[in-house]
Amino acid sequence: MSERAAPFYCPYCGDEDLRPHEEGHGAWECAACNRAFQLKFLGLLARGLRTDPSGGEEI
C-alpha cells in the first residue's frame, strides 16, 4: 500500500471532507463530524488456498 493512499469518505458519517491529522501516519480527521480516525494496513489475504475438509489437500 502506498503512503499516498487516502480514504475517500469518513467511516463514521460518510462525508468526503477529510484532511490528514497531525497525530502520525495514516491518521485522518473529518471536518463534517469532527472525528479523527486512523487507517492501518493489516496484510494480504490468502484467498484461494483452502484445504479440503475430507482429505486435508489444497483445492
RAQUINOR-V512891 format. One record per residue. N is the residue number from 0. RES is the residue in one small letter. PSI is psi in degrees with one decimal (* if undefined). OMEGA is omega in degrees with one decimal (999 if undefined). NEAR is the number of other C-alpha atoms within 10 Angstrom. Layout:
n: [N;N]
res: [RES;RES]
psi: [PSI;PSI]
omega: [OMEGA;OMEGA]
near: [NEAR;NEAR]
//
This chain:
n: [0;1;2;3;4;5;6;7;8;9;10;11;12;13;14;15;16;17;18;19;20;21;22;23;24;25;26;27;28;29;30;31;32;33;34;35;36;37;38;39;40;41;42;43;44;45;46;47;48;49;50;51;52;53;54;55;56;57;58]
res: [m;s;e;r;a;a;p;f;y;c;p;y;c;g;d;e;d;l;r;p;h;e;e;g;h;g;a;w;e;c;a;a;c;n;r;a;f;q;l;k;f;l;g;l;l;a;r;g;l;r;t;d;p;s;g;g;e;e;i]
psi: [136.9;152.7;-21.5;-1.9;132.3;148.0;150.9;-22.7;161.1;132.1;-11.3;-47.2;-14.1;-0.1;157.5;5.6;76.8;146.9;150.6;139.0;152.1;-17.0;33.7;-178.1;133.2;5.9;136.1;154.5;144.6;123.9;-23.1;-47.1;0.6;36.8;151.7;142.3;164.8;139.6;143.6;129.3;122.2;-28.8;-178.0;145.8;146.6;65.2;141.0;-7.3;67.7;154.0;147.4;121.4;-22.7;-35.2;-8.6;9.5;154.2;141.3;*]
omega: [-177.1;175.2;-178.2;178.6;-176.5;176.4;179.5;-179.0;179.6;179.3;-178.6;-175.8;178.5;-180.0;-177.1;-178.6;-177.1;177.5;175.8;178.5;-175.9;-170.4;172.1;-175.6;176.3;-179.4;-177.7;174.8;-179.2;-179.6;-177.1;-177.2;176.1;177.4;173.7;179.6;-177.8;176.5;-179.1;175.8;-176.6;-179.4;180.0;177.9;179.7;179.3;177.5;178.8;178.4;175.3;177.3;-176.8;-178.1;-174.2;-179.8;179.7;174.9;176.7;999]
near: [7;5;7;7;9;14;13;11;13;20;12;11;12;12;14;14;13;19;14;16;15;11;11;9;12;18;16;21;18;22;14;13;13;9;14;18;15;13;12;9;7;6;7;6;7;7;6;8;10;11;11;10;9;6;8;9;10;10;10]
//
